[in-house]
Amino acid sequence: MDHIMAFTRSAFAGVYSDAGKYDAQSRRAAIDRLDMLATVFDTAFMLPGTKVRFGVESLLRLIPGVGDIAASALSCYLVYEAYKLDVPRTLLARMIANVVLEGAVGAVPFAGDAFDVMFRANRRNVALLRQHFARTGYD
């Protein structure tokens, strides 16, 4: 028997079942929640006096070794949520490629940190999700 949890907060509105997939009613809410997380991960802060935005992942990547792994793990969480939204494998592959590229280049000292701030894999991945569901619908 599936156990169903209902979330009432606006950012977490929807129904999620133990089966690991979102139902049609909650896909839009799930994507909004992923968009919020991607903003925190990639663009939550602004460098004073500039228009350069960065997020939690950029700060994590400043910690040699462990930071890169932790930041990539956060990005992998968004890909996992996309999997639960039942997106096509080709879309998952594009999202994984974005995470791998950001992780690989991000491991290079200094240049990798600048690349991470500019590339924003999580924002790209949420944009891919939104484009997919705009084409196919949220049902």
SULBELVEN-V244340 format. One record per residue. N is the residue number from 1. PSI is psi in whole degrees, -180 to 180 (NA if undefined). Layout:
# SULBELVEN-V244340
N	PSI
N	PSI
This chain:
# SULBELVEN-V244340
1	129
2	133
3	133
4	133
5	134
6	134
7	133
8	-18
9	144
10	-40
11	-20
12	19
13	142
14	-176
15	134
16	130
17	162
18	-18
19	-15
20	7
21	151
22	144
23	171
24	-32
25	-27
26	1
27	-47
28	-43
29	-38
30	-41
31	-38
32	-40
33	-41
34	-36
35	-42
36	-44
37	-42
38	-36
39	-45
40	-42
41	-35
42	-31
43	26
44	-28
45	157
46	136
47	122
48	136
49	2
50	179
51	16
52	122
53	146
54	167
55	-169
56	-39
57	-40
58	-39
59	-42
60	-41
61	-13
62	-19
63	115
64	134
65	-75
66	-38
67	-40
68	-40
69	-44
70	-42
71	-41
72	-34
73	-40
74	-43
75	-38
76	-30
77	-42
78	-38
79	-41
80	-43
81	-37
82	-40
83	-43
84	-23
85	-1
86	45
87	160
88	155
89	-34
90	-38
91	-43
92	-40
93	-42
94	-41
95	-43
96	-41
97	-40
98	-43
99	-44
100	-44
101	-47
102	-40
103	-42
104	-49
105	-34
106	-20
107	-15
108	125
109	141
110	-64
111	-39
112	-36
113	-42
114	-41
115	-43
116	-43
117	-36
118	-33
119	-45
120	66
121	-38
122	-41
123	-40
124	-43
125	-39
126	-37
127	-41
128	-43
129	-47
130	-42
131	-43
132	-49
133	-22
134	-35
135	-44
136	-14
137	165
138	2
139	NA
